[in-house]
Amino acid sequence: MRVREALKLINQILAEVLSEQEGDFDSDTRFCIKWFEAHGFDQGEFGVATVLARAVGTAVNGLERAGVLKARAGIVELFGPKDLPDVYDPLADDRIPVWEVVMHLAKRLDEQGIEAAGQLMAAAKSRVDLDTAKELTYLLFSICEKRNWAKTALLFNALGSSWTEIERASRTAPPMASAQGMFDFSEDED
């Protein structure tokens, strides 16, 4: 067997294995995976999103409330890591898909480094299964690689290849300050 044929076979088997893993994900994350495969972080039609959401057992308005996409004027667009807010507390989130945690971990790692990603992982571990989040990271890298989305592939590859270090940092991370505790409402004294 030639190298090219072997690589093609390996990629085919990997794609099959990763597709089987989709059953491990929550319905919001399954929607996001399917949408991402078709559109990446680009816009798509609201009607198509509605049909897909129903097929996986969720709704577009719920996905918007979960903070994974925006839906406006007949257009739907997944939030990529760069589109997410800088402040995120998974403990204060009432609807937390695995997708959302992975996007925030990728953002935190890219912008603030391993220690900050570890702090977020420590907070998220009581809300989502981190093994499932790790699986999603590898799946997203695989999708990006297959679609030749090099820049996005690098982001997920960095997250996947740093996972062990982030887990280590999460074990010693200080608790996250809640978004509510970040405001100082005390009156200034003159």
ROMARKOL-44906 format. One line per field, with one value per residue (C-alpha): residue number from 1; residue in three letters; x, y, z. Coordinates in Angstrom, 3 decimals. Example, Ala and Ser with C-alpha at 12.3 -4.5 7.8 and 13.67 -1.06 7.14 Angstrom:
! residues 2
num: c(1:2)
residu: c(ala:ser)
east: c(12.300:13.670)
north: c(-4.500:-1.060)
up: c(7.800:7.140)
This chain:
! residues 190
num: c(1:2:3:4:5:6:7:8:9:10:11:12:13:14:15:16:17:18:19:20:21:22:23:24:25:26:27:28:29:30:31:32:33:34:35:36:37:38:39:40:41:42:43:44:45:46:47:48:49:50:51:52:53:54:55:56:57:58:59:60:61:62:63:64:65:66:67:68:69:70:71:72:73:74:75:76:77:78:79:80:81:82:83:84:85:86:87:88:89:90:91:92:93:94:95:96:97:98:99:100:101:102:103:104:105:106:107:108:109:110:111:112:113:114:115:116:117:118:119:120:121:122:123:124:125:126:127:128:129:130:131:132:133:134:135:136:137:138:139:140:141:142:143:144:145:146:147:148:149:150:151:152:153:154:155:156:157:158:159:160:161:162:163:164:165:166:167:168:169:170:171:172:173:174:175:176:177:178:179:180:181:182:183:184:185:186:187:188:189:190)
residu: c(met:arg:val:arg:glu:ala:leu:lys:leu:ile:asn:gln:ile:leu:ala:glu:val:leu:ser:glu:gln:glu:gly:asp:phe:asp:ser:asp:thr:arg:phe:cys:ile:lys:trp:phe:glu:ala:his:gly:phe:asp:gln:gly:glu:phe:gly:val:ala:thr:val:leu:ala:arg:ala:val:gly:thr:ala:val:asn:gly:leu:glu:arg:ala:gly:val:leu:lys:ala:arg:ala:gly:ile:val:glu:leu:phe:gly:pro:lys:asp:leu:pro:asp:val:tyr:asp:pro:leu:ala:asp:asp:arg:ile:pro:val:trp:glu:val:val:met:his:leu:ala:lys:arg:leu:asp:glu:gln:gly:ile:glu:ala:ala:gly:gln:leu:met:ala:ala:ala:lys:ser:arg:val:asp:leu:asp:thr:ala:lys:glu:leu:thr:tyr:leu:leu:phe:ser:ile:cys:glu:lys:arg:asn:trp:ala:lys:thr:ala:leu:leu:phe:asn:ala:leu:gly:ser:ser:trp:thr:glu:ile:glu:arg:ala:ser:arg:thr:ala:pro:pro:met:ala:ser:ala:gln:gly:met:phe:asp:phe:ser:glu:asp:glu:asp)
east: c(0.000:1.307:1.678:-1.022:-3.496:-2.594:-3.138:-6.466:-7.558:-6.392:-8.306:-11.427:-11.318:-10.617:-13.631:-15.841:-14.636:-15.106:-18.618:-19.545:-18.438:-21.084:-23.573:-21.600:-22.444:-25.430:-27.987:-26.744:-23.205:-24.432:-26.143:-22.975:-20.848:-23.177:-23.457:-19.692:-19.085:-21.312:-20.587:-17.624:-18.041:-19.695:-23.344:-26.112:-29.871:-32.156:-34.558:-31.784:-30.655:-34.200:-34.524:-31.130:-31.911:-35.171:-33.385:-30.950:-33.493:-32.816:-34.003:-32.233:-33.530:-32.218:-28.831:-28.777:-29.606:-26.818:-24.397:-23.138:-24.635:-26.471:-29.635:-30.695:-32.712:-32.929:-29.211:-27.510:-23.824:-21.877:-19.655:-16.028:-13.574:-12.632:-16.313:-16.823:-16.776:-13.567:-15.384:-17.018:-18.053:-19.334:-20.647:-23.036:-24.229:-27.665:-27.290:-23.784:-23.142:-19.775:-19.284:-19.399:-16.775:-14.421:-14.783:-14.014:-11.068:-9.640:-10.065:-8.585:-5.579:-4.938:-5.266:-4.161:-2.221:-2.262:-2.807:-5.904:-7.258:-6.605:-8.607:-11.533:-11.234:-11.321:-14.573:-16.110:-15.358:-18.414:-20.673:-19.443:-17.560:-14.017:-13.279:-16.165:-14.769:-11.405:-13.083:-14.817:-11.514:-10.015:-13.155:-13.069:-9.410:-10.241:-13.089:-10.855:-8.067:-10.457:-11.909:-8.467:-9.294:-5.673:-5.984:-8.891:-7.235:-4.201:-6.414:-7.973:-4.672:-3.103:-5.942:-5.742:-1.971:-1.983:-4.816:-2.614:-0.862:-4.202:-5.528:-2.428:-2.925:-6.611:-5.660:-3.850:-5.928:-7.488:-11.292:-12.639:-14.012:-17.663:-18.760:-21.094:-18.213:-16.203:-18.234:-17.616:-20.830:-19.469:-19.707:-16.554:-15.579:-14.507)
north: c(0.000:3.427:6.190:8.313:5.401:4.619:8.233:8.319:5.136:6.482:9.737:7.817:5.633:8.668:10.468:7.445:7.220:10.944:10.808:8.024:10.238:12.839:10.780:11.737:15.421:17.414:18.495:22.106:20.895:18.463:21.380:23.470:20.644:20.143:23.888:24.308:21.488:23.268:26.949:27.306:30.614:32.154:33.117:30.793:30.889:30.926:28.422:25.886:26.401:25.841:22.538:21.356:22.438:20.465:17.431:17.330:18.268:21.931:25.355:28.344:30.743:28.409:28.266:32.048:32.219:29.690:32.161:30.007:31.899:34.988:34.951:38.211:39.139:35.599:34.933:32.630:32.716:30.665:32.651:31.786:32.112:35.658:36.728:35.677:38.065:38.291:37.555:34.133:32.220:28.692:28.499:31.398:30.039:28.388:26.589:25.371:23.257:21.528:23.588:26.823:25.624:24.517:27.872:29.760:27.470:28.068:31.831:31.866:29.756:31.857:35.234:34.621:31.362:28.039:29.317:31.305:28.368:26.141:28.461:28.304:24.507:24.216:26.181:24.265:20.751:20.686:21.675:19.603:16.374:17.433:14.198:15.072:18.597:17.117:14.850:17.894:19.750:16.939:16.679:20.417:20.196:17.312:19.272:22.318:20.238:18.532:21.910:23.550:26.140:26.423:29.363:27.829:24.398:25.895:27.245:23.841:22.026:24.314:23.541:19.788:19.622:21.770:19.852:17.983:21.186:22.985:20.128:20.382:24.147:23.595:21.559:24.514:27.356:29.890:30.152:32.453:35.777:35.818:38.502:39.792:40.279:42.296:45.479:47.851:49.607:51.269:55.012:57.032:58.795:62.408)
up: c(0.000:-0.908:1.659:0.033:0.112:3.729:4.786:2.977:4.783:8.161:7.637:6.601:9.730:11.917:10.433:11.175:14.778:15.355:13.861:16.282:19.176:18.334:20.352:23.482:23.044:24.304:21.689:21.586:20.898:18.215:16.467:16.673:15.251:12.281:11.659:11.956:9.459:6.956:7.658:9.983:11.777:8.702:8.336:7.197:6.728:9.758:8.163:7.650:11.254:12.522:10.659:11.918:15.489:15.484:14.055:16.993:19.680:20.359:19.171:17.650:20.317:23.034:21.322:21.229:24.955:25.579:24.012:21.144:18.196:17.097:15.020:13.362:10.284:8.905:9.431:11.942:12.845:15.390:17.722:17.250:20.119:19.031:19.179:22.795:25.749:27.755:31.009:31.277:34.380:33.683:37.252:36.590:33.231:33.316:29.951:29.252:26.164:25.881:22.706:24.698:27.174:24.381:22.589:25.799:26.607:23.121:23.542:27.030:25.989:22.890:24.604:28.202:28.312:30.134:33.683:32.675:30.653:33.674:35.901:33.463:33.207:37.010:37.105:34.180:35.434:37.687:34.770:31.806:31.245:30.408:28.530:26.218:25.845:24.906:22.320:20.859:20.622:18.534:16.410:15.677:14.722:12.373:10.746:10.275:8.809:6.390:5.300:5.031:7.702:8.794:11.201:13.099:13.011:14.755:17.526:18.255:17.776:20.381:22.790:22.214:22.464:25.643:27.300:29.794:30.837:31.198:33.355:35.529:35.872:36.720:39.796:41.372:39.908:42.264:42.103:39.419:40.564:39.595:37.162:39.858:42.298:39.776:40.266:43.142:44.091:47.211:47.333:46.970:50.144:49.829)
